[in-house]
Amino acid sequence: MANSVGEASPERQERGGYLREVWSELRKTVWPTWPELRQMTGVVIVTVVLLGVFLGLLDFGLTAALAPLYTSNTPATATITPSTSAPAATPTPTGTPSPSAAPSVSPTP
């Protein structure tokens, strides 16, 4: 049936027991001193920098080694080279104007 006023539910007892155990284990923990913490942080930073340099050099080396595999050794069939001479003049049509050109009208006095 229902719990009396002074009793806690089994879920609450389990939760309270769990939190007491966690607190008990945290009290047993040996935390590093500030000098130890600084030393360990320095070791982590140096390790990360060295690993970054190593991976950067490895990437550079593999890129240089594999680049010839990705370049084409066949000559291009249609290579367009720019001309250094002046461009050829396009002829202008003479005679009848094109239909898109507006007729020139001179005012009559």
Secondary structure, DSSP 8 states (H G I E B T S, - for coil): ----TT---HHHHHHHHHHHHHHHHHHH-----HHHHHHHHHHHHHHHHHHHHHHHHHHHHHHHHHHHHHS--S--SS-----SS---------SS--TTS--------
